[in-house]
Amino acid sequence: MHLIENFKEDLAQMRTIISESSGPSVKSWLSVLRPSVFLKLLKLAISQHISPAQVGLAVGVGVCVGMTPLFGFHLLLCILLGSAFRLNKLVMYLAANISNPVLIPLIVYAEFQLGSLISSGQFESISIEVVNRGVGSWFYQVLTGSLVLGPLVGILLGFGVYFFMIASRARENTETVYDNIRIEIFKAFRKHSRFFAGYVNGKLRFDPVYRDALAVVPKEASILDVGGGVGLFCIYHHLFHLGNPVSKKIVVDWDDERVDLGKKVSNENAWPIRYQSKNAFSDEISGHFDSILLFDVLHYQKKPQQDQLIMELFKNLNPEGVLLIREMNSKHQIKNFFTWLLEKLSIGLSFTKATEVSSRSVNEYVEILVGLGMEVDWQPCARGVFFSNYLIVARKLSS
Ligand SMILES: C[S@@+](CC[C@H](N)C(=O)[O-])C[C@H]1O[C@@H](n2cnc3c(N)ncnc32)[C@H](O)[C@@H]1O
């Protein structure tokens, strides 16, 4: 009884849309052909019953309908069944189009053979006798086969679509989490500096390093961000793992403007991040950490100083801790030129407090880290195809 009620409800809904657009007369059913009414009905068809389970079921049932040899009635069946079982009719009809000129011969042949297997226990080769048996007999045989093959393919595709939707919704939800954090950080900085607010917003939106690092730095890790500027990664990490026990997070940078701004914003928002104004290459860095970051910092000094800092920081790293280095890679010459140019520009415009840009190949860093007995992994991690940056993840082994 419910099924008929559902159908009546759908009809009433359609009638409302039509009469709203063209008056309540019965003739107004013809106005389905008017573009404005058609669009409204299409919108309704798209937006109805779209949970992953409903769409998966609509695909399954649509495939079953489409695989029957009731050609010419597929649309009607989709409307009736969709209405009665509250499924998305558009999805059903799209799925029913599994019977299309390309697949029909294959489907009909498979169903014909399956029908033969079900009714006579064996496959049947196509011969003159079979042809002479008449349309009614083939139709019955194909229909029999379709009642088995349809549900099989329907279940397979229906579940496929269901799991795909579940996975993509989960991904969307994660995107929203990242976006919310970015917006929260942006707003916090905007109270003090529109310029830095734009900078952190752009960095979090377009620079993959923060998310890549988030995947490597455990939630409970103590973190040292060397040359960490306003402390973007530590803030990001803290907000992402909100609710977990607070871990030690220290940002070291020699640019007082950045350190002061980071301190101010973090204090205001009760983000537990400590800032130290230091020259990372010459001042002593004390303490031990689970994760140490060097994002886009090493190239501001010459190679021997870079090596020296890596070796010093190795001592600050706990066993099983990770050292993350994001650097430009001189091996990709053209991309590296653009990366180098951007850094030069940033220094020239006094945005970054530094004097030189000394790039080298990622392999050189890897050699140093392997030489320290670390387990090393690296991958491209740049803001776009024009830049050469890599993220190197080096783990300090416990023994
Ligand atoms: C390109 S920014 C990267 C900021 C941060 N690591 C991030 O990825 O969000 C480079 C930072 O390194 C800092 N820096 C450069 N040389 C430094 C040094 N000798 N000691 C401490 N910080 C330094 C700059 O002040 C700047 O904040």
The ligand as an SDF file (V2000), in Angstrom:
LIG
                    3D

 27 29  0  0  0  0  0  0  0  0999 V2000
   60.5000   30.6610    3.6440 C   0  0  0  0  0  0  0  0  0  0  0  0
   60.2790   30.9560    5.3130 S   0  0  0  0  0  0  0  0  0  0  0  0
   59.6440   29.4510    5.8620 C   0  0  0  0  0  0  0  0  0  0  0  0
   58.8550   29.5790    7.1180 C   0  0  0  0  0  0  0  0  0  0  0  0
   58.3930   28.2590    7.7200 C   0  0  0  0  0  0  0  0  0  0  0  0
   59.4550   27.2780    7.8010 N   0  0  0  0  0  0  0  0  0  0  0  0
   57.2250   27.6890    6.9630 C   0  0  0  0  0  0  0  0  0  0  0  0
   57.4510   26.8400    6.0990 O   0  0  0  0  0  0  0  0  0  0  0  0
   56.0760   28.1170    7.1760 O   0  0  0  0  0  0  0  0  0  0  0  0
   61.9460   30.8950    5.8860 C   0  0  0  0  0  0  0  0  0  0  0  0
   62.0630   31.2570    7.3420 C   0  0  0  0  0  0  0  0  0  0  0  0
   63.3990   30.9320    7.7310 O   0  0  0  0  0  0  0  0  0  0  0  0
   63.8160   31.9380    8.6290 C   0  0  0  0  0  0  0  0  0  0  0  0
   65.2900   31.9580    8.6890 N   0  0  0  0  0  0  0  0  0  0  0  0
   66.1560   32.1510    7.6750 C   0  0  0  0  0  0  0  0  0  0  0  0
   67.4120   32.1060    8.1440 N   0  0  0  0  0  0  0  0  0  0  0  0
   67.3380   31.8520    9.4590 C   0  0  0  0  0  0  0  0  0  0  0  0
   68.2700   31.7060   10.4910 C   0  0  0  0  0  0  0  0  0  0  0  0
   69.6050   31.8190   10.2470 N   0  0  0  0  0  0  0  0  0  0  0  0
   67.8540   31.4670   11.7380 N   0  0  0  0  0  0  0  0  0  0  0  0
   66.5280   31.3560   12.0060 C   0  0  0  0  0  0  0  0  0  0  0  0
   65.5920   31.5160   11.0820 N   0  0  0  0  0  0  0  0  0  0  0  0
   65.9750   31.7580    9.8090 C   0  0  0  0  0  0  0  0  0  0  0  0
   63.2370   33.1960    8.0410 C   0  0  0  0  0  0  0  0  0  0  0  0
   63.1850   34.2180    8.9950 O   0  0  0  0  0  0  0  0  0  0  0  0
   61.8720   32.7240    7.6250 C   0  0  0  0  0  0  0  0  0  0  0  0
   60.9360   32.8730    8.6430 O   0  0  0  0  0  0  0  0  0  0  0  0
  1  2  1  0
  2  3  1  0
  2 10  1  0
  3  4  1  0
  4  5  1  0
  5  6  1  0
  5  7  1  0
  7  8  2  0
  7  9  1  0
 10 11  1  0
 11 12  1  0
 11 26  1  0
 12 13  1  0
 13 14  1  0
 13 24  1  0
 14 15  1  0
 14 23  1  0
 15 16  2  0
 16 17  1  0
 17 18  1  0
 17 23  2  0
 18 19  1  0
 18 20  2  0
 20 21  1  0
 21 22  2  0
 22 23  1  0
 24 25  1  0
 24 26  1  0
 26 27  1  0
M  CHG  2   2   1   9  -1
M  END
$$$$
